[in-house]
Amino acid sequence: MRPVLFATLAVAFISAAAIGVLPRAALAQGQPEHLMITITDSDLTSNVTGPLGGLYVVTVRNDSSAHRGIVMKGIDRAVSPFIRFTPVLGPGQQVTFRWYFPSDRNVAFRDLLQCGHAQRTCMAARTGGLTESITFG
């Protein structure tokens, strides 16, 4: 049963790659690009390396004096809206994750002051006034 399942998944993966359903980052052999987001008491800044669009290693660093994280909102490759919450970080803390940003899409970042995490979502989120926006591609 297992060999049949693996063979079926392999055929599905190759078929999806052939018709262009998979993002090119899923097939790329290269290293992901980097996006650094820094939160201070008065600003939210981003620093992107490499071409805009594709797979990124995203690092969010809290350089403010308060507990903060970020909320990331945008439209994914399937033209569906997404919202990603980071944990609320203490001063000096950082979190790193991988994320695919499709080309020709705008992503908005906002500082997150409070978030009651429940499974994979954020309940009762409270955001601040710091914002940043990047258009990929």
SEVEX-644890 format. One record per residue: residue in one letter; x, y, z of N, C-alpha, C, O, CB in turn. Coordinates in steps of 0.05 Angstrom, whole numbers, padded with zeros to 5 digits, always signed. Atoms other than C-alpha are relative to their C-alpha. Glycine has a CB too. Example, Ala and Ser with C-alpha at 12.3 -4.5 7.8 and 13.67 -1.06 7.14 Angstrom:
! residues 2
a+00018-00024+00000+00246-00090+00156+00018+00024+00000+00039+00024+00013-00020+00001+00025s-00016-00024-00001+00273-00021+00143-00015+00022+00014-00005+00044+00018+00009+00009-00029
! end
This chain:
! residues 137
m+00016-00024+00000+00000+00000+00000+00017+00025+00000+00012+00044-00015-00019+00000+00024r-00017-00024-00002+00056+00049+00018+00014+00007-00026+00014+00030-00034+00020-00004+00021p-00013-00006+00025+00094+00043-00048-00020+00013-00020-00013+00030-00035+00012-00024-00012v+00020-00011+00018+00029+00057-00086-00006+00029+00008-00009+00046-00009-00026-00017+00001l+00006-00027-00009+00015+00119-00043+00023+00018-00008+00018+00040-00018-00004+00000+00031f-00023-00017+00007+00086+00146-00053+00002+00004-00030+00008+00026-00039+00026-00012+00010a+00000-00003+00029+00082+00133-00128-00021+00019-00009-00017+00036-00026-00003-00028-00014t+00022-00019+00007+00015+00169-00131+00007+00028+00007+00002+00047-00009-00025-00009+00014l-00008-00027-00008+00042+00228-00093+00022+00011-00018+00022+00035-00025+00010+00001+00029a-00021-00009+00018+00104+00231-00137-00012+00009-00027-00004+00029-00038+00020-00022-00004v+00013-00007+00025+00061+00231-00200-00016+00026+00003-00015+00043-00015-00019-00022-00010a+00015-00025-00004+00016+00286-00171+00019+00024+00002+00012+00045-00009-00017-00003+00026f-00019-00022-00002+00076+00329-00153+00012+00007-00027+00014+00031-00033+00023-00008+00020i-00012-00006+00027+00108+00322-00222-00021+00012-00018-00015+00030-00034+00011-00027-00012s+00021-00012+00016+00041+00336-00255-00006+00029+00007-00009+00046-00010-00026-00017+00003a+00005-00028-00009+00029+00398-00213+00023+00018-00008+00018+00041-00016-00003+00001+00031a-00022-00016+00008+00099+00422-00229-00001+00005-00031+00005+00027-00040+00027-00014+00006a+00001-00003+00029+00088+00410-00304-00021+00020-00009-00016+00035-00028-00006-00027-00013i+00020-00019+00008+00025+00451-00307+00002+00027+00014-00014+00045+00010-00028-00011+00005g-00005-00026-00012+00053+00507-00264-00017+00006+00025-00020+00029+00032-00004+00021-00020v+00016-00005-00024+00009+00498-00202+00018+00006+00024+00011+00023+00040-00018-00024+00006l-00018-00004-00022+00067+00495-00154+00016+00025-00004+00024+00032-00026+00019-00024+00004p-00017-00024+00002+00105+00559-00138+00028-00009-00008+00037-00031-00002+00001+00015+00027r-00027+00007+00009+00174+00561-00169+00018-00005+00024+00038-00019+00021+00012+00021-00019a-00017+00004-00024+00203+00564-00098-00002-00029+00010+00017-00039+00022-00008+00019+00022a+00002+00028-00009+00176+00494-00084+00018-00018-00017+00024-00040-00007-00030-00009-00003l-00017+00016+00018+00218+00468-00142+00029+00010-00001+00046-00004-00011-00012+00000-00028a-00026-00012+00003+00278+00513-00135+00020-00014+00018+00014-00024+00039-00001+00030+00007q-00021+00013-00015+00344+00485-00112+00016+00021+00016+00032+00014+00033+00019-00016-00018g-00015-00022-00013+00371+00553-00090-00009+00006+00028-00029-00005+00038-00001+00025-00017q+00006-00008-00027+00371+00585-00023-00023+00021+00000-00025+00037-00019+00025+00011+00014p+00021-00020-00002+00311+00627+00000+00012+00028+00005+00034+00030+00015-00020-00007+00022e-00008-00028-00005+00317+00703+00003-00006+00006+00030-00017-00010+00044-00015+00020-00019h+00003-00008-00028+00315+00741+00069-00016+00026+00002-00013+00044-00014+00027+00003+00014l+00015-00023-00007+00266+00791+00098+00003+00005+00030-00005-00012+00046-00030-00003-00009m-00004-00007-00028+00283+00826+00163-00020+00023+00007-00020+00043-00006+00029+00009+00006i+00019-00020-00009+00227+00864+00199+00008+00008+00028+00010-00009+00046-00030-00011-00002t-00008-00010-00027+00247+00908+00258-00022+00018+00011-00032+00036-00003+00027+00015-00002i+00020-00017-00014+00198+00937+00308+00015+00016+00021+00030+00006+00037-00022-00018+00013t-00011-00018-00021+00219+00998+00349-00024+00013+00013-00047+00007+00007+00020+00021-00013d+00022-00014-00013+00179+01043+00394-00015+00018-00018-00039+00024-00014+00011+00016+00024s+00013-00019+00017+00164+01090+00337-00003-00008-00029-00014+00007-00045+00015+00026+00002d-00001+00007+00029+00172+01051+00272+00000-00030-00004+00007-00045+00014+00025+00013-00013l-00001+00027+00009+00165+00986+00235+00014+00001-00027+00004+00013-00046-00030-00013-00002t-00016-00002+00024+00218+00976+00182+00005-00028-00011+00005-00048+00004+00027+00014+00005s-00006+00025+00013+00234+00921+00132+00025+00003-00017+00030+00024-00028-00024-00010-00017n-00024+00001+00016+00298+00901+00096-00001-00026-00016+00000-00047-00004+00026+00003+00017v+00002+00023+00018+00292+00854+00036+00025-00004-00016+00036+00015-00027-00025+00003-00019t-00023+00006+00017+00350+00819+00002-00010-00016-00023-00028-00032-00021+00022-00015+00016g+00006+00016+00023+00347+00790-00067-00024+00011-00016-00035+00032-00009-00005-00028+00007p+00023-00008+00016+00292+00795-00120-00026-00002+00016-00028-00018+00034-00001-00017-00025l+00026+00000-00015+00222+00810-00096-00018-00022-00011-00024-00022-00035-00013+00028-00002g+00017+00022+00008+00178+00749-00097+00014-00027+00003+00037-00029-00005-00011+00003-00028g-00012+00026-00003+00191+00676-00079+00000-00008+00030-00015+00003+00046+00028-00001-00011l-00002+00010-00027+00209+00638-00016+00019+00017+00016+00041+00023+00007+00009-00030+00000y-00016-00017-00018+00236+00679+00042+00003-00013+00028-00015-00027+00037-00012+00028+00002v-00003+00005-00029+00265+00667+00111-00006+00028+00012+00009+00047+00008+00029-00011+00007v+00009-00025-00012+00229+00721+00151+00009+00001+00029+00003-00018+00044-00031+00004-00003t-00008-00003-00027+00259+00746+00215-00013+00026+00011-00011+00047-00001+00032+00002+00004v+00012-00023-00013+00219+00793+00261+00014+00004+00026+00016-00014+00043-00031-00005+00004r-00015-00007-00024+00259+00828+00314-00014+00023+00015-00021+00043+00002+00029+00007-00006n+00012-00021-00016+00229+00869+00371+00021+00016+00014+00033+00007+00034-00020-00012+00021d-00019-00018-00013+00275+00927+00387-00013+00022+00015-00001+00043+00021+00019+00012-00021s+00015-00020-00015+00221+00966+00423+00002-00006+00030+00014-00027+00038-00030+00001-00008s+00000+00004-00030+00213+00973+00499-00024-00015+00010-00027-00020+00033+00003+00027+00014a+00025+00014-00008+00145+00938+00498-00002-00027-00014+00014-00033-00032-00024+00017-00007h+00005+00025+00013+00120+00869+00480-00015+00005-00026-00037+00017-00026-00016-00019+00019r+00013-00004+00027+00103+00868+00405+00007-00023-00018+00027-00037-00015+00010+00026-00012g-00004+00019+00022+00096+00822+00345-00010+00014-00025-00012+00038-00026-00015-00027+00005i+00011-00012+00024+00069+00832+00275-00023-00016-00010-00026-00040-00005+00021+00003-00022v+00021+00012+00015+00007+00817+00235+00007+00005-00029+00013+00028-00037-00029+00012+00008m-00007-00002+00028+00021+00803+00162-00026-00007-00016-00037-00028-00012+00023-00020-00008k+00024+00004+00016-00037+00810+00112+00006+00003-00029+00022+00021-00037-00023+00019+00008g-00004-00002+00029-00038+00798+00037-00017-00019-00015-00036-00031-00005+00029-00004-00006i+00014+00019+00018-00062+00757-00022+00021-00020-00009+00042-00013-00019-00013+00016-00024d-00019+00021+00008-00029+00690-00036-00001-00005-00030-00016+00008-00045-00005-00025+00016r-00002+00006+00029-00013+00659-00104-00027-00010-00011-00032-00007-00035+00021-00021-00004a+00026+00010+00009-00083+00627-00107-00021+00022+00002-00045+00017-00001-00008-00024+00016v+00018-00024-00003-00113+00698-00099-00019-00003+00023-00042+00005+00021-00015+00004-00027s+00016+00002-00024-00138+00681-00030+00014+00018+00022+00038+00018+00023-00002-00030+00010p-00012-00016-00021-00128+00729+00028+00012-00017+00022+00002-00039+00029-00021+00019+00013f-00013+00014-00022-00081+00708+00084+00005+00020+00023+00010+00044+00017+00026-00015-00008i-00008-00016-00023-00067+00734+00154+00019-00018+00016+00012-00041+00023-00024+00009+00018r-00019+00015-00016-00005+00711+00192+00007+00016+00025+00014+00040+00022+00026-00007-00017f-00007-00013-00025+00007+00728+00265+00026-00012+00011+00029-00036+00011-00023-00003+00021t-00023+00011-00015+00075+00722+00299-00007+00000+00029-00027+00012+00038+00026+00018-00006p+00004-00003-00029+00079+00711+00373+00006+00028+00009+00022+00042-00004+00018-00021+00016v-00007-00026-00012+00081+00774+00416+00027-00004+00013+00030-00021+00031-00022+00010+00020l-00027+00003-00009+00155+00782+00429+00008+00020+00022-00001+00043+00021+00020+00002-00023g-00010-00019-00020+00189+00812+00490+00022+00017-00012+00032+00011-00034+00011-00016+00024p-00022-00017+00010+00240+00868+00481+00025-00016-00005+00034-00031+00013+00005+00023+00020g-00025+00014+00007+00302+00841+00446-00004-00028-00012+00015-00040-00021+00017-00002+00024q+00005+00027+00011+00269+00776+00423-00005+00002-00030-00012+00023-00041-00024-00013+00014q+00006+00002+00028+00261+00753+00352-00011-00028-00007-00007-00047+00008+00025+00005-00017v+00011+00026+00010+00225+00698+00313+00006-00002-00030+00007+00019-00044-00031-00002+00005t-00007+00005+00028+00243+00667+00246-00018-00021-00011-00023-00042+00002+00030-00007-00004f+00017+00020+00013+00198+00630+00197+00003+00003-00030+00014+00023-00040-00030+00004+00008r-00002-00001+00029+00194+00614+00123-00028+00007-00011-00049-00002-00001+00009-00028-00012w+00026-00008+00012+00140+00645+00078+00004+00005-00029+00025+00015-00038-00011+00025+00014y-00001-00005+00029+00125+00647+00004-00015+00025-00007-00039+00027-00001-00011-00025-00016f+00012-00024+00009+00111+00716-00024-00002+00000-00030+00019+00002-00043+00015+00026+00011p+00001+00000+00029+00084+00714-00095+00006+00028-00012+00002+00048+00001-00028-00009-00010s-00005-00025+00013+00105+00767-00145-00026+00015-00005-00047+00003-00007+00015-00005-00027d+00023-00018+00007+00059+00826-00160-00021+00000+00022-00045+00004+00016-00012-00008-00026r+00019-00001-00022+00026+00823-00091+00010+00019+00021+00035+00021+00026-00005-00028+00011n-00006-00019-00022+00024+00875-00035-00004-00015+00026-00024-00029+00030-00017+00025-00002v+00002+00012-00027+00036+00852+00037+00002+00023+00020+00020+00039+00019+00021-00021+00005a+00000-00021-00020+00018+00898+00095+00008-00012+00027-00001-00034+00034-00028+00013+00002f-00009+00008-00026+00051+00892+00163-00010+00020+00020-00010+00044+00015+00031-00003+00001r+00010-00017-00022+00023+00920+00228+00011-00011+00026+00013-00035+00029-00031+00003+00000d-00010+00011-00026+00050+00916+00299-00023-00012+00016-00046-00002+00016+00013+00023+00016l+00019+00016-00015+00014+00867+00344+00007+00004+00030+00029-00002+00038+00001-00030-00008l-00005-00006-00028+00007+00887+00417-00010-00022+00019+00001-00027+00040-00014+00026+00008q+00011+00021-00016-00036+00830+00444-00013-00021-00018-00025-00015-00038-00021+00012+00020c+00011+00022+00015-00056+00762+00419-00004-00024+00017+00016-00034+00029+00018-00006-00025g+00005+00024-00014-00089+00704+00453+00000-00023-00020-00020-00027-00034-00027+00001+00015h-00002+00021+00020-00065+00645+00411-00018-00023+00006-00019-00033+00029+00029-00010-00002a+00017+00023-00003-00114+00589+00400+00005-00017-00025-00004-00010-00047-00031+00008+00002q-00008+00017+00022-00088+00532+00357+00017+00015-00020+00039+00024-00013-00025-00012-00015r-00016-00014+00021-00064+00566+00292-00010+00028-00006-00003+00039-00026+00000-00017-00025t+00011-00027+00005-00101+00632+00299+00005+00017+00024+00016+00008+00044-00030-00001-00007c-00004-00019-00022-00101+00693+00343-00028+00010+00008-00042+00022-00008+00019+00024-00009m+00026-00009-00011-00162+00708+00386+00004+00026+00014+00024+00030+00028-00013-00021+00019a+00000-00025-00014-00176+00778+00411+00026+00016-00004+00039+00024+00015-00004-00004+00030a-00024-00014+00007-00118+00811+00375-00004+00030+00004-00025+00041-00002+00009-00006-00029r+00000-00030-00002-00100+00884+00390+00025+00010-00014+00047+00001-00007-00001+00009+00031t-00023-00010+00016-00056+00922+00341+00005+00029+00007-00012+00043+00018-00006-00003-00029g-00008-00028-00004-00018+00987+00346-00002+00015-00026-00015+00007-00045+00028+00001+00011g+00002-00018+00023-00008+01043+00297+00024-00001-00019+00025+00014-00039-00002+00027+00009l-00023+00002+00017+00058+01022+00265-00006-00018-00024-00017-00040-00021+00025-00011+00015t+00006+00015+00024+00052+00998+00193+00024+00001-00020+00040+00019-00019-00026+00010-00014e-00019+00002+00021+00096+00977+00135-00013-00015-00023-00029-00033-00018+00027-00014+00009s+00012+00013+00023+00079+00954+00065+00022-00006-00021+00039+00011-00026-00023+00017-00013i-00019+00008+00020+00119+00916+00012-00015-00011-00024-00034-00027-00020+00021-00021+00010t+00011+00012+00024+00099+00902-00060+00022-00018-00012+00043-00009-00020-00010+00022-00021f-00019+00019+00010+00134+00839-00084-00004-00002-00030-00026-00006-00040-00004-00028+00013g+00001+00004+00029+00152+00835-00157+00000+00025-00016-00001+00025-00040-00023-00015-00008
! end
